[in-house]
């Protein structure tokens, strides 16, 4: 009788399971390098490469977040469109804000409101600054005085533009403690809110979603609180027409690189 040959038992290679996570890691690293490259040299081709890499890495068969038809497709196209324009959108918006400032400055001069109302075009937008005495009695948030001269003009101008509007109330550092306003926080907040509501009531075309009101109390002074003249300047309401676009110093360089590649 022939002897059966004994074969050694098959040995499992315990090291094989590492291949799957290793391949996943390589895919993620590839996606990371493409992302870094796209950030440094942004154009539509690289954005598409970035989308494809992340789709391959993370998409499990369903619709990908990065697909052109995904929920952020329109936002991505808008960003690329704004970049293609370079600083054109910034200059157009800046011209618009300059025109509004000019119109307000003319109104201030014609109505002799220089001691109550001023404007300033800054990096974050157009600031309209109204002193306390033009809107409120001392220690109160009830609108009086020249509010009827200022409010309708401001409300009319704000109805012609799409920007966000932030209305802020400010006080001096003299404490207040009344049943209605226990501190300068309440006083400044109510002043901002009441003036915002007043503007919205004057122009039904104003969209409330564009507006916000905030009180800064005494903590953002623009003058020295140790003197009455400075305290009078600090008691104010500010209306900021916030810019939608900021100047990009690298926009022209990117446009030149894109033109050279095309």
Buried (B, 14 or more C-beta within 10 A) or exposed (E): EEEEEEEEEEEEEEEEEEEEEEEEEEBBEEBEEBBEEBEEEBBEEBBBBBBBBBBEBEEEEEEBBBBEEBEEBEEBEEEBEBBBBBBEBBEEBBEBBEEBBEBBBEBBEEBEBEEBBBBEBEEEBBBBBBBBBBBBEEBBBEBEBBBEBBBBBBBBBBBEBEBBBBBBBBBBBEEBEEEEBEBBBBBBBBBBBBBBBBBBEBBEEBEEEBBBBBBBBBEEBEBEBEEEEBBBBBBBBBBBBBBBBEEBEEBEEBBEEBEEEE
